Amino acid sequence: MKIRASIGTAAALGLERIKTDALPTTAYLMMYSKESCLSNCAFCPQARESSSKTNSLSRVLWPEYNLDDIILHLKKNSTKLKRICIQTIRFKNSDNELLKLLRGLWESNLSIPLTVCCYPTTSDLFREMKELGVSRVGISFDCATPEIYENIKGLNRECDVSWLILESTIHETQRIFGNRFVSTHLIVGLGETEKEAVEFIQRFYDQKITVGLFAFTPIKGTALENHPQPSLASYRKIQFARHLIFSDISSFSEMKFSDSKDDYGKIVSFGIQRQKLDEELTTGKPFRTSGCPHCNRPFYNESPGKELYNYPWDPNPDEVKRIRTYFSDF
């Protein structure tokens, strides 16, 4: 059976040799298909209308390998990789192929926790996934509001997966897997305000669902190839707001947002004192990759050598000093 692995994962497993400042701490795998995804997300190289290469996702290359080879190298490198995360694609018979993949991993007796980032499907399939060792599931909204979703992933992209279907699916998976064992993703930079992004984060936190943050990354051949990435200043504030919410330090209702026409929706207060703000900034932790435990996604949203949107390590003092410049007005 064929499967794709991110190039960083392949390097961590010893399948490829690349130069990198950080290797993944999660093994990122993706279902293999010669077909494009039945979904048509405007940002995704796997979308059915995308002209991008099928061996890419975000800005990362995903070469193909035999599953048996991946399993063999996972067993050899189990101490380096703390989790396996499978990215799914919607195609004909993809449910059966996903179960075949999970069964192969299950029968190999790997002792590594397993996450599946999945499209909406049946409750029975999610239960089978759990029986085959899946401990966490991700159901990605990606967009902060239903209106943005319709333009980026939904009706206006001729996709049959609606916002309401996602809501129903994520709550059904939560009933199966439990609180805090289901996650979603928010891609910042798709047209939302900072207020809408923080409200999205708070809503799912209140529902005991984890939120992982991504920065939009334009990929050649996708519908959004000319759409700009979010500013680091804005992304840093949303990262920090997420940290405060998930650490029970502040909340959406305690934060303040601009009502002015030019800066509408921008964060103007995090609802905490300056001393506490400085203490949290000093740790650098708000700016690490967010998502499942041990997920660091090195260089998923950026090129090495540039300031990182998501740090795959604890930011060093120089990096924290740079981060502080985005909070001088608070």
N, C-alpha and C positions, 0 to 999 in steps of 0.2 A: 504494500500500500504506500502511495506517495503522500508526502506532507511537506509543507514549507516551514522553514525556520528563519527568523530574522538573522541577518548577517552577524549581528552581535552575539546572538545565541549560538550560532554555528561556531564562532570564534571561542566562546566560553566552553563549548563542548569539545574543542580541538578538531573540528571539521574544517575550519578555515583559519587562515592567518591574516589578520588585519592589524593596523596600528590604531589604537584607541586610548583615550584618557580614562575610560571607564567601561567595564564589561557589565552586562546585565546580571542582576541577582535573581531574576526570574527567567525561565526558559519560555520564550515567546514562540509559539507554533501557530500555523495557520492551515486550515483545510485546503486541500489541493483540488483544483478543478480547471479544466481547459475552457470552461464557460465563464462568462462574466457573471457577476452577482445579479440576481433578479431585482434587488433593490437598486436605486439609481441616485444615491446621495451625491450632491453636487460637488463635494470636496474629495470624493474617494476614487482612487485609481482603479478599484475593482468594480465600479459602477458599470452598468450595461452600456451606457452611452459614452463612457470614457474611452479615450484613445491612448491612455497611458499603458505602460507595460504591466502585464498581470503579475509580475514578480515583485511588485512594490505595494506598500501600504504606508501612508503618510510619506516621509522622505526616506524611508528605510527599505533596503533591498531584502527580499525573502526568497533565497534559492530553494530549489526542491531537493528532497532527499527521500530515501526509503525509511519508513517508520521504524523498521528493525534496527537500522543504523543509528537513528536518533535514540532509541531506547537503550541500545548498547552503550552509547556515549553518556547518556543520562546516568546510567548505573556507575560508570567510571568517575563521573564528575558530580555526584549527588551532594557533596559537601559545599560545592561552589554555588549551586542553584537551589534556592529555598522554596520555589513554587514553579508550577507549570501553568501557563496561561494560553488557552486555545482561542484563536480568533476564528469565528465561523463566517461562512459565505452562504448565501441563499442560492441554490441551484436545484435542478431536478434530482430528486432522491437524496438531497443533502441531509435530511434527517437520518436516513439509513447509514450514510457515510460517516456522519458524526458518531453514531452509536458504534460502528465498526472501529473507528479510531479510538474511542474511549475504552472499548473492550480490549483492544490491543494493549493499551497502557495498563488497564486493570490486571490483565492476565500476566503482565511482566513483573508484577509485585513490586513496583516502584513505591517508595515510601515518601514521595514528595507531594505536598498538598496541590490540589488541582482546581483551577478556575476555568470556566468557560464563558467567554463573552459571546452571547447568543442572540440570534434574531428571535422574534416572538414565534412560539410554536405551541404544541399541546402540553397540557398538564402531565399527561402520561409520559411524554418524552422527558420532561424535567424530572419526573420521579425515577425513570430509568437511568438518567444521568447521575442522580444521587446514589443509586444502587451500584453504579460503576465507579464510585469513588470521587465524584465531583463534590467539593465542599463549599464552593462559592460560585455564584452566577452573576454576570454583568448584563444588564439590559440598557442599551445606550440611547438616551434621548438626544444627546449632542447639542441640541438647541435649547435656549433658555425659555422660549415661549412657543405656544402652539402656532402663532402666526409665522414666526421665523421657520419653524419646523415644516410648515406646508410648502414654503418656497425652497427649502434646502433638501428635505428628505421625503416630503409627503405628496399631497395631491398634485401640486404643480410640477412635481418630478415624475408624475405618472406612476406612483408607488401605491400599493394597496395596504401598506402598513400605516395606520393613522396614529395620531397622538393618543387617542382613546384606547386603541389596541395596546399601545405600549404601557399605558397606565394599568390596564387590566392585567397584562402579562407580568409586570414587575411586582404587582401585589400578589398574584398567584404564586410566583416563584418564592416570594417572601414567606408565604404560608408553608411552602415545602422545605425551604432551606433555613428559615429563621431570621430574626432580626440581626442586622449588621453582617449577614452573610450574603446579602444581595447588594450590588452596586450599580451605579449609572455613571455616565460621563457627561461632562459639559465642555464643549469646544468654545473657548472665548475668542471673539472676533468675527462672529457671523452676523453682526448687526444689532446685538443686544446692548442695552445700557448697563453700566456697572450695577445699578439698582436691580435690574431684572436678573442679572447673573447671581447677585447675592440672595435675592428672594428665592431663586431656584435652589440654591444650595441649602438655604434654611428649610425650605419645604421638604426636601428629601431627608435632611438631618432629623427633622421632627418625626418623619415616618420610619426612622431607624434604618435608612438606606445610605450607604457610603457614596460619596461623590468624588470622582477623580477629575482633575482639571487638565485640559489640553489647550495649547495655543494653536489657533488655526494656522495651517501651513499650506500655502498654494503649491499645487503640483501640476506640472505641464501635462496637458491632455485632459484635464478635468474641467468641468463647467466653471469652476472658480479659480482657474489658473492665474487670472489677473487681479484677483481680490487681495488686498493687503493683509499682512499679519497684524495682530493687535499691537498697540504700543506697549513697551515693557512697563512704562509707568502705570498704565491701566491694569495690566496683567498682574503686576506686583500687588496692587491694592486688592484685587479679587482673591489672590492667593492668601493674603493676610486676613481678609474677611473670612475666608473658609476656615483658616486655622483657628481664629477666635471662636467661630461657631462650633466647630468640632471639638474644641477644648473647653467648651462651656464658659468661656471668658466674656463673650458678648453675643449679641444676636441681631438679626435683621431689624427688629423693632427698636433696638437701642441705638442703632447706627443712623446717621443723617445723610441725606442725599440732596444735591443741588436741584432747585426748581427753576433756575435761570435758563433762558432759551439757548445760550451758547454752551452751557455746561450741564444740560439737563441729565439728571440721573447719576451724576458722578458722586462718588463718596466724598463727603466733606468732614465726617466724624465717624470714628469706629466705636464710639460709645465707651471709651476707656480713657483713663488719665495718661498724660504723656509719659510718666515714669513707667507705667505698666507697658505702654507701647514700646518704649526703648528696651525693656527687659525681654519682651517677646522677639523683637527684631534681632537682638544680640545672639539668640540661640541659632538663628538661621533656619530653623526647622520649618517655618511656614512656607519656605520656598523650595523645599525638596519635592520630588515627584510625589503626587498624591494618588491614592487608589487602594488596591488590595495590599496586605502585608507583603513586604519584600519586593514591591514593584518599583523599579527605578528608571525604566525606559530610557537608557542613555541616548541622547541626541535624536530623539524621536521628532522633536519640533524645531531643531536648530542644527546648524553646522558647527563642528568643532572650531574653536578659535574665536567664536562670537559669544557675547553674553548669553547665558542660558536662560530660557524661560523656566524650565524645571531642572533643578540640580539633582543629579544622580548620587550625590554625596552631600555631607554636611558642608555648607559654604564656609570657606576659610575666612580669616579676618579681613583680608582685602576684598573678598567678594561681598561680605556683610557690609563693609564700608560703602561699596558701590550701591548696594541695595538701599542703604539708609538715605541716599540722595532722593529717592522717590517719595520719602515721607517727611521731608523738611517742613511742609505746610501743616502738619498735624500736631 
